[in-house]
Amino acid sequence: MLRSQINMSVRVRFAPSPTGHIHVGNARTALFNYLYARNTGGTFILRIEDTDFDRSTLASEELIYEDMKWLLMDWDEGPMKGGAFGPYRQSERFDIYKKYTEELLEKGHAYKCWCTKEELDAEREKARIENRQPVYGGKCRHLSPAQKAELEASGAPFAIRFKIDKDVVHISDSIKGEIDFETGVFGDFIIVRPDGVPVYNYVVVIDDALMNISHVIRGDDHLSNTPKQALIFDALNFSRPEFIHIPMILGEDRSKLSKRHGNTSIEQFRSQGYLNDALFNFLALLSWSDDQEREIIGKEDLIKSFSLDRISTSAAVFDFGKLKWLNGQYIRMKTPEELADLCLPFLMSAGLPADRLDREVYVKMIASIASKMELLGDAPEVMKVYFQYQTPDEDAAEFLKLETTPAVLKSFREKIAAFSGYIKEDEYKDIPKSVQTETGVKGKPLFMAIRVGISGSVKGPEIDKMATLMPVDELLRRLDAALEIIG
């Protein structure tokens, strides 16, 4: 039974390792924790698990903050925010871990293990040959006091192992249900390595207990860690939190999502022009749905409707096509002004000097291409027509070859030459009609000839937008280029 959705003591955490940008799987985990905290009026904690000194960096920690903020998630306690249960970096909590290690040793729940790497490797190899689970045999657990004293006196390095004292560990999981884990498959496990660094399964328990974490919401790839953690919770007389292991995310081929499927980090989606609110919406719907089964749900509505009991038991498929479609919907929900600001970095990066355009003209140009985009990264390709005349491709060339096209372009050129600066929209609407009357050409041969004449392409923004958002001098130059191609 889940705790009440209005329980004000709800405390949840997201605890990434600072080894790079956040992966979408971790982002979805963070999002579920965030939504649950905001829905219940609880506390969302960001904790940095940086005990892997070979891979953890402060630069990567900054990337985590950047990704979290971009994905519209703020935290209540953690680095940069502080809180009553800090410090919030594991590397700054070693004195705390040491205290509990000494307690476990004193109470007989743990023991020192002097087995060398070579001995352990040989034991694992023997188990492999005999087709057995590679479980530690317990040699140091059974050392006599004299043997322990001798090893202590030698100064030989040692690990610290947790002593298993039961055959089965029972776990209650809000999604997976009631599960019994046999301890024989993992045996006495290391909680502190010979170099003195405590391991993940140990420190995460101490952190969760001391930070009063009420619900551990995480991916089900952590399910196998849960019995070890439960044993440590019990040995230290800590109350176990509620465990909620959410289904993993799969690629469209139903294998675990990986780089070979496409983007996997938040930064990759951001750099291609996905919107943060669209990705927020999409990730929330991976193994969760609201009671109305909506596909487009804004952040505030997601917070209001989120509940743990609507998390699916089935793995979620990361549908890149659906995400791109959803992103397109969010693009079209932006105002032209908002979209103009969002598109500008992509245009500038592509070498299109949108910053030099008159702001009003630029915003109108963006509005004219909004329906053509699914990603902000599409903007340069769709909008380049405003910056350069394209050499007509095969489809465009077909319209230039029509025998009616020269007359249409010459008539159109003559009429717009009477203007200077920009043609106003109400002025332009009569020009094609006048060309039709003068040349007798109508329909596709008329409008496609004009489109190709001023853009070089059969695709792009509406003709009237292009004709009124480019200076007359530029339109004349392009029409001359098209007529020269015709010869």
Secondary structure, 3 states (H helix, E strand, C coil): CCCCCCCCCCEEEECCCCCCCCEHHHHHHHHHHHHHHHHHCCEEEECECCCCCCCCCHHHHHHHHHHHHHCCCCCCEECCCECCCCCCEHHHCHHHHHHHHHHHHHCCCEEEECCCHHHHHHHHHHHHHCCCCCCCCCHHHHCCHHHHHHHHHHCCCCEEEECCCCCEEEEEECCCEEEEEEHHHCCCEEEECCCCCECHHHHHHHHHHHCCCCEEEEEHHHHHHHHHHHHHHHHCCCCCCEEEEECCEECCCCCECCHHHCCCEHHHHHHHCCCHHHHHHHHHCCCECCCCCCCCCCHHHHHHHCCHHHECCCCEECCHHHHHHHHHHHHHHCCHHHHHHHHHHHHHHCCCCHHHCCHHHHHHHHHHHHHHCCCHHHHHHHHHHHCCCCCCCHHHHHHHCCCCHHHHHHHHHHHHCCCCCCCCHHHHCHHHHHHHHHHCCCCHHHHHHHHHHHHCCCCCCCHHHHHHHCCHHHHHHHHHHHHHHHC
